[in-house]
Amino acid sequence: MYFDPEPKEKKEDLYNFEEEYKKLHDSIKNRERIIVIKGVRRTGKTSLMKVVYNELKYPKMFIDGRITPPHQNEIFNILLQYAMAALTESFIDLKLRDMIKEISFGVGPTFSFSSWTKNFEKIDKILRKRKSKFIIFIDEAQRLKTGNISGIITYLFEHTRNTVVILAGSEVGILDSIIGMDAESDLYGRPKKMIELDRLKKEEAIEFLRYGFSQYQKEIGESDLEKVVENLDGIIGWLTLFGYYSRTSDLDRSLKKIKKEAGKITAKEIEHFLQFRKEAKRRYLKLLEALSTPLRWIEIKRFLEAQSGKKVNDRIVTKYLHELEKYGLITKNEEKRYVLADPMVKEGVLLLTSRK
């Protein structure tokens, strides 16, 4: 069902993902080693990964970076333990099971990097013998940056041949720093297949709502559908939640409810962003407030100067915009103007400023 608020797990519940779904399957089939799924929050990255994960017959694992300990040794152990469990489940050959048992010896809190690498090379040998692959899905991968996830993936790329890593993340700039978009990352220069998810266009968003309501034998007028899309844009996560609430409530109440809930969610995301930027907190909030309307760089500079009553250095303006864009709170539209990446960020800003 389109309006199921949980991440989708079956292909028939995905809407308008044919191209991205095919790209992901083809990338795995064509032996791409590092696959990156990018997009702002709530555009369907987790759903796409889960659907493909459920369809694959290879040994596999799924990591959620939000609940995985962000420490290198713990990530090592989790990867190894999941790998052994996946291989044991996939291969019933007794000789291979004995090889897997040998690998499991020594796993524990004092497990060393050299032991981990040797064991993953043994796993790769098993995969090669069975002409198989081990597929590692990592959602919200940017949360594991402090655990040297880029170094771990680089090792797997260079020292194994049958491991595929699929990464997704919503803090686009931080994800870029992990996957090697600049020379400082371990993954810089390594080939990667990029799959980008975008918000739905207006017509697609209206069609999604129409199809979703038809699954519940409920009709919504065209003007009402346009009103919803005008408020929620083409962010499929919010559209899905709106549809879920609208099964038992009218349009206005559902919109009010989703704005209230979205405000709480985005407020937490903004607070997480601001926790290490306390000195500039007020300026960032004002900037987010202003960017509910698309603005050019020079307009943003003038806005900040009007707010502070003094000149603002160009580098400071660029730094603020870069940080907000890196975290996924703002983006550039087709006219190259800066704007909120998600219209519900405005609700989060309103909630935070009203607490003063």
N, C-alpha and C positions, 0 to 999 in steps of 0.2 A: 504493500500500500504506500502511495506517495506521501501521505501525511503521517506515517509512523515516525515519531520524533527520535527514535533510536537510529544509530548508524545502520544503513542498509546492508544486508548480507546476501541478497539474491538479485541477480541481474534484472529481473522484471520489475523490481522496485526502484531502479535507477531511472531518472528522467534526463534525457538529452546528454548522455555520457558515451554515446556510441564511439565517437572518435577517440576519446581518451581511454576508454575501455580496450579498444582494439590496439592502440599504441602500447599500452602496458602489457597486454598479452604478447604482442609481436616482439616487444623488446626482450621479454624473458625467453621467448622461442629463439630469437636471433642472437642469443648469448651476450646480450649487453650485461656488463658486470655491475655497473652503478646506475641506478635509475632514480631520478629526482622528480617528485610531484610537488609543484608549488601553487600557491594561491592564498588569497586573504582568508581570514577565519570564516568558517561556516559556508564554504563553497563546495563541500562534498568530497574532500580528500580522503577522510577516514572511510567513508562509504565505498568509494572506488577501490581502496586498498582491501577492505574486508570482503567485498564481492569477489575480487580476483583471488585473494587468499583462499577463500572457501572452495574455489573451483580447481585449484592446482592439486595435482597428485604427487608432486615432489615432496620430500622432507622440507619442512618449513617451520617458521616461528614468527610471532607477532609481538613486538615490544611497543608499549606506550610510554614515551619519554616523560610523561607527566607523573608517572608512578614508579619509574625505574630509578634506583639509587644512582645519582650522577657521579659515581666514583669509578675510576678506571678498573680496579681489581674486581669490583662487584659486577660491572658490565661484562668483563672477561668471563667470570664464573656463570653469569646468567646465559650468555651466548653458548658456552660450552655445554652446560646442563641441558638447555633446550635442544641443542644439536644432537646430543646423545639420545635424548628422549624421542626426537623426531626420526632418527635413523633406526632406533629399536622398533618403533611402531611401523616403519615403512618396510623394513627388510626382515624376513623371517628365516633367512639362511643362517643355520647354526654357527657356521664358521665365521661369518661376518658379525654375528652377535658376540662371539668370543672376542673378536677384535675390538668391538665397542666397549666390552667390559674392561679390557686393558686400558682404554682411554679414560674410563671413569675413575680409575685408581688415582688418588692424590688430589681430587677436587676438594677444595676447602678454603678457609679464610687465608691460609698462608700460601696458597697456590701461586707460584711465581709466573712472571711473564714468559720466561723461556719454556716452562712446562706447558703453558697455555698454547704457545705458538707451535710447539712440537705436536701437541695433541690435535690441533686444528689441521696440521699437515697430514696427520694420520686419517682424520675424517675426510680430507680431500682425496686421499688415496682410495678410501672405501667408495666414495662417490664416483671416482673415475672408473673403478672396477665394475660398478653397477650402471655406468653410463647415466648417472643421475646428477642432480643439482641440489644444493641446500639454499633455500630462499629465505632471506632475513628481511622482514618488514619492520621498519622503525617509524612510528607515528610521532609527531611533535619532536623531531630529532634535535631541534635547537636546544631543548632542555638538557641534552646530554653533552653540550659543548665542554663543560668543565671536566667531564670524564674522558676527554681526549677521544671523542667518538671519531673524529676525522683521522686520527692516527691509527685507530683500530681498523677502520675501513680501508685505509691505505695498506696496512699489513695484509689484510685479506685479499686485496686486489693484487698485490705483488707476489704473495707466497702461496696462494691457492689458485685453482683454475676452475673450480666447480661451485663457487659460492657467489650468489647474486644478492646485492643489498639494494633494497627499495626504501628510499627516504621520503618523508613528507613533513612539511612544517608550515606554520602560518606566520611566524615572525620572519618575514622574507629576507631581510637584511642579515639577520643572525644566521639563518640557514645558508645564505650565500657565503658567509665567512667559514662555515663548516665544509661546504662542498668544493671549495677551492676557486671561488671567483676572483680572489686576489692571491698574490704570490706567497703570502704568509701561511696559507693553509697547507697541510700535508697533502691534500688532495688536488692541489694546483697542478694543472697539466694532465691529469688523468681523464680519460674519456668518460663522458657522462651522457645519458639520454635524459633530456628534459621534457617533462609533461606539465603544461600549465593549465590550471583551471581558472575560469573567469566567472564573474557573475552572469546571470541570465540577461539577455536583452529584454526590453519591455514586452515585446510580443511573445517571447518564450516564457517569461514569467507569468503572463496572463494565461497562456495555454497550459502551463503546469498547474495553476490553480484550478482551471476549468476541468482538466482531466482528474485531478485529485478529488474535487467535489463530486464528479460523476461516479467515482468509485463508492461513494456513500449515497448515491441517488439524490444528491442535493444540487439545486440550481442556484447560481448567484448571478445577478445582473452584471452586464458588461461595465457599467459605470462604477459599480462597487468593486469589481476586480481591478479596474484602473486605479481606484482610490487606494487599494491595498498596496499595489506595486509602487505607487507614488510615495507611500510612506516607508515601505520596506526595501525598495529598489529591487535588484535581481538577486539578492542574497538568498540562496535556496534554503539555507538553514532556518532563517526567520520566516520565509514563506511556508515552509513545512510546519513550523510551530503554530503559525497563524491558522493554517488549515486544520491542524489537530484541535485547537481550541474552538474553532468555528463549527465543529460537528455538533456541539451542544450549546452554542452561544451565538448571539447575533454579531454582525460585523464590527460595530463600534465597540462593544464590550471586549471582543477578541483583540482588536487593535490596542485598546487601552491596557489590557492584560499583558500583551506581548511587549509593549513599550516599558511597562513597569518591570517585567522580568528581565528584559534586555538591558535596561538601565542598570540593574544590579550586577548583571554579568559583565557588562563593559566597564562599569565603575571599578570592579575588581581588577580587570585587565589594565586599566589606566593606573590604578594604585600600584600595581606590580611594576609598571614602567617607571613611576615616579619615586619609588622607594629609595633609589640611589641618586635622585636628582632633586633633593628637597629644596635646595637654594633657588632653583628655577621653577619650582612647582607652579606658582601663580602664573608665570609667563607661559608655561606649557599649556595650562588649562585655558587661558585666554586665547591662545593660538588655536587650540582644538575647537573652541567655541566659534572663532571666526571662520574656520575652515569648513563649516557646514555649507558655506558658499564657496565655490571654486575661486581661487585667487592666484595671480601670478606672483613670482618671487618678489618683484619690486613692490607690489601691493602689500605683501606680507611684511616687508621691511618697514614700509610707511605705517602700517598698523602697529607694529611693535614700538616704533618711535613715538607714535601718538599715545600709546598706553603708558610708556615710561617717561614721556616728556623730555627725552634727550636722544641724541644720536645713538644708533645701534650699529656696531661693527658688522660688516658684511659676513665675516667668518662666523660670527655668532648666529646670524640668521640661517646660514647654510648648515651649521652644526645642528640647530634645533630641528630643521626640516629633515636632515639626514637621519637623526635619531628617531624621530616619529615615523619616518618611512621604513627604517630598518626594523622597527618593532611591529610594523603592519597596521599602524593606526591611521596613517594617511597614505595616499597614492597620488599619481599624476593621471589626469584624464586625457582624452584624445587631443585636447587643445593645449596639453602640457601645463595645465594649471593644477595646483595642489588642492586636494579635497579630501574629506574624510573617506577612508576606505570602506566604512560601513556606516550607514545613516544612524544606526542605533548607538554609535559612539557619542552622538549628541545627547542622548538620554543619560548616558553614564556621566558626562560632564555636568549636566544639569543636576544630577543627584549629588555629585561631589561638591559642587559649588553651593548647593542649598544646605549642606551640613555645617557651613561656617557659622 
